[in-house]
Amino acid sequence: MAKQQKEMSFLGHLEELRWHLVRSAGAVFIFAVVFFIFAEEVYNHFLLAHLKPDFITYQIFCEFFNLFGMDSDFCVVNFNEKKLQSIKVTSQLMNSIWSSFILGIVVAFPYLLWELWRFIAPGLTEKEVSKSRGFIFIASLLFFIGVLFSFYVIAPISINFLYNYQITDAIENSFTLESHISLVTNMLLGVSVLFELPVLIYFLTKIGLITPEFLKKYRKHSLVVVLVLAAVITPPDVASQIVVAIPILILYEISIKVSQRVIKNQEKNANKR
């Protein structure tokens, strides 16, 4: 009888997980449909916004360098007004569907976290539930800071560099729609996920897999890993890699503080017992 109850409990958890996944997929699908319907506006004002010479980041960087009396390529951004190439018959349709799906995940991220929290919450004590209520807000805040940082800093720097990089005048740059959208969406998701580092460290410390001492000991090793990740996310120019690496290193230091706070709270609770 006990075994049957355990099996029923296990099956009940699977059923509950299934509905959490269904609702999460439904939320992503709804947002994706909205983005697909307004695809023209999404592409003109978001996904292709970095191809406009008057994009706000280019103006800010230009004024910043001029402030120090330095010339900058951001003051003369020029993509030669060339249109992206759509080579395959289905390219624009499939690209629109895929980009809508990616943006659906981005916008639905807080709801996805909420569904995850609802699945985990029944297994927590009342004290743990009250302490974890800020999880969704903090994780979502970090994620969207990553989105903004990627869109307004990493993407324009990367696109300006790659579009103007040319080995010789004998080679003409003619980029495809897929390559441009893939670059933007990959950076968008990649950088945003990296900004979740403090949240990840919090849970790893909570279950005893990570300690502040471990993070401090391997700080130099983490620098190498961060530079490798920056090289993967950004184009192969030093400036973009440094721009990505700096906030990640800051997040790493914040993660050490988070880990120390978790250990301190655990020791305090242990002493009370």
C-alpha positions in Angstrom: 0.0 0.0 0.0 2.8 2.4 0.9 4.6 1.6 -2.4 1.4 2.3 -4.3 1.0 5.7 -2.4 4.5 6.6 -3.3 3.9 5.7 -6.9 0.7 7.7 -6.9 2.5 10.6 -5.4 5.3 10.4 -8.0 2.7 10.2 -10.8 0.9 13.1 -9.2 4.1 15.2 -9.3 4.6 14.3 -12.9 1.1 15.4 -13.8 1.5 18.6 -11.9 4.9 19.2 -13.7 3.2 18.5 -17.0 0.6 21.2 -16.5 3.2 23.7 -15.4 5.1 23.0 -18.6 1.9 23.3 -20.6 1.0 26.7 -19.1 4.6 27.9 -19.7 4.5 26.8 -23.3 1.1 28.4 -23.7 2.4 31.8 -22.4 5.4 31.6 -24.8 3.1 30.7 -27.7 0.7 33.6 -27.0 3.6 36.2 -26.9 5.1 34.6 -30.0 1.8 35.0 -31.9 1.6 38.6 -30.9 5.2 39.2 -32.1 4.5 37.4 -35.3 1.4 39.5 -36.0 3.4 42.7 -35.5 6.5 41.3 -37.2 7.1 44.4 -39.3 7.2 46.7 -36.3 9.3 44.2 -34.3 11.9 44.0 -37.1 12.0 47.7 -37.9 12.2 49.0 -34.4 14.0 46.2 -32.6 15.7 43.4 -34.5 17.0 45.7 -37.3 17.3 48.8 -35.2 21.1 48.6 -35.0 21.4 49.1 -38.7 20.2 52.7 -38.4 23.0 55.3 -38.1 20.9 57.3 -35.6 20.6 54.4 -33.1 20.9 56.0 -29.7 24.0 54.0 -28.6 26.0 55.3 -31.6 25.1 58.8 -30.7 26.0 58.4 -27.0 29.3 56.7 -27.9 30.1 59.5 -30.4 29.4 62.2 -27.8 31.4 60.3 -25.2 34.6 60.1 -27.4 34.1 63.7 -28.6 34.1 64.8 -24.9 37.7 63.6 -24.6 38.6 65.1 -28.0 38.8 61.6 -29.6 37.6 60.6 -33.1 35.3 57.7 -33.2 33.8 55.4 -35.8 30.5 55.7 -34.0 30.2 59.3 -35.3 30.2 58.1 -38.9 28.2 54.8 -38.7 27.5 53.7 -42.2 26.1 50.4 -43.4 25.9 51.6 -47.0 22.1 51.3 -46.9 22.4 47.7 -48.1 19.4 45.5 -47.5 19.9 42.0 -45.9 19.6 39.1 -48.3 16.8 36.6 -48.1 18.1 33.7 -50.3 15.6 30.9 -49.7 11.9 31.1 -50.5 10.9 30.3 -46.9 13.6 32.4 -45.2 11.5 35.4 -44.2 8.6 33.3 -43.0 10.7 30.9 -41.0 12.9 33.7 -39.6 9.8 35.6 -38.5 8.5 32.5 -36.7 11.8 31.7 -35.0 12.5 35.2 -33.9 8.9 35.5 -32.5 9.5 32.3 -30.5 12.7 33.7 -29.1 11.2 37.0 -28.1 8.2 35.1 -26.7 10.6 33.3 -24.3 12.2 36.6 -23.4 9.0 38.4 -22.5 7.4 35.4 -20.8 10.5 34.8 -18.6 9.0 36.2 -15.4 5.9 34.0 -15.9 8.2 30.9 -16.6 10.0 31.6 -13.3 6.6 31.9 -11.5 5.5 28.5 -12.8 8.8 27.0 -11.7 8.4 28.6 -8.3 4.8 27.2 -8.0 6.1 23.7 -8.7 8.9 23.9 -6.1 7.0 25.9 -3.4 4.9 23.0 -2.0 8.1 21.2 -1.0 9.3 24.2 1.0 8.6 25.2 4.6 6.6 28.4 5.3 9.8 30.2 6.3 11.6 29.1 3.0 8.5 30.2 1.0 8.5 33.7 2.6 12.2 34.1 2.0 12.0 33.0 -1.7 9.2 35.3 -2.7 11.7 37.8 -4.0 13.3 35.2 -6.2 11.1 35.9 -9.2 11.6 39.7 -9.0 15.4 39.5 -8.6 15.9 36.8 -11.3 13.6 38.7 -13.7 15.4 42.0 -12.9 18.8 40.5 -13.7 17.5 38.9 -16.8 16.0 42.1 -18.2 19.1 44.1 -17.3 21.0 41.5 -19.4 18.5 42.1 -22.2 19.0 45.8 -22.1 22.8 45.6 -21.8 22.8 43.2 -24.8 20.5 45.3 -27.0 22.0 48.8 -26.2 25.7 47.9 -25.7 26.8 44.5 -27.0 24.7 44.3 -30.2 25.5 47.8 -31.6 29.2 47.4 -30.9 29.3 43.9 -32.4 27.2 44.8 -35.5 29.2 48.0 -36.2 32.4 46.1 -36.0 31.3 43.1 -38.1 29.5 45.1 -40.8 32.5 47.3 -41.4 35.2 44.7 -41.1 36.8 44.1 -44.5 40.0 42.3 -45.3 40.3 43.9 -48.8 38.2 46.0 -51.1 38.1 43.0 -53.4 35.6 41.4 -51.0 32.1 42.8 -50.7 30.0 42.2 -47.6 26.5 41.0 -48.4 24.9 39.6 -45.3 21.8 37.3 -45.0 18.7 37.9 -42.9 19.4 34.7 -41.0 23.0 35.6 -40.0 21.9 39.1 -38.7 18.9 37.9 -36.7 20.9 34.9 -35.3 23.6 37.3 -34.1 21.1 39.6 -32.4 19.0 36.9 -30.7 22.0 34.7 -29.7 23.5 37.7 -27.9 20.2 38.7 -26.4 19.6 35.3 -24.8 23.3 34.5 -24.1 24.1 37.7 -22.2 20.7 37.6 -20.4 21.3 34.1 -19.1 24.9 35.1 -18.0 23.3 37.8 -15.9 21.6 35.1 -13.8 24.9 34.1 -12.3 24.1 35.4 -8.7 20.8 33.5 -8.7 22.6 30.3 -9.8 25.3 30.7 -7.2 22.6 31.3 -4.6 21.0 27.9 -5.2 24.4 26.1 -5.6 25.5 27.5 -2.3 22.1 26.6 -0.7 22.6 22.9 -1.6 26.2 22.9 -0.6 27.9 22.5 -4.1 29.5 26.0 -3.9 31.2 27.9 -1.1 32.6 31.5 -0.9 36.0 30.1 -0.4 35.7 28.0 -3.6 34.7 31.1 -5.5 37.5 33.2 -4.1 40.1 30.4 -4.8 39.1 30.0 -8.4 38.6 33.8 -9.1 41.6 33.8 -11.6 40.3 30.7 -13.3 36.8 32.3 -13.6 38.4 35.2 -15.4 39.6 32.9 -18.1 36.2 31.3 -18.3 34.5 34.7 -18.5 36.8 35.8 -21.3 36.1 32.6 -23.2 32.3 33.1 -22.8 32.7 36.8 -23.9 34.6 35.5 -27.0 31.8 33.1 -27.8 29.0 35.7 -27.4 30.7 38.6 -29.1 32.6 39.0 -32.3 36.4 38.5 -32.3 37.3 42.1 -31.3 38.9 42.9 -28.0 36.7 45.9 -27.2 33.4 43.9 -27.3 34.9 41.1 -25.2 36.0 43.5 -22.5 32.6 45.3 -22.5 31.0 41.9 -21.9 33.6 40.6 -19.5 33.4 43.6 -17.1 29.8 43.2 -16.0 30.2 39.4 -15.7 33.2 39.9 -13.5 31.1 42.3 -11.4 28.3 39.8 -11.2 30.9 37.2 -10.1 32.0 39.4 -7.2 28.3 39.9 -6.3 27.9 36.2 -6.4 30.7 35.8 -3.8 28.8 38.2 -1.5 25.6 36.2 -2.1 27.3 32.9 -1.3 28.7 34.4 1.9 25.3 35.7 2.9 23.7 32.2 2.4 26.4 30.5 4.5 26.0 33.1 7.2 22.3 32.6 7.4 22.7 28.8 7.4 25.2 29.1 10.3 22.8 31.4 12.2 19.9 29.0 11.8 22.1 26.1 12.9 23.1 28.0 16.1 19.5 28.7 16.9 18.7 24.9 16.9 
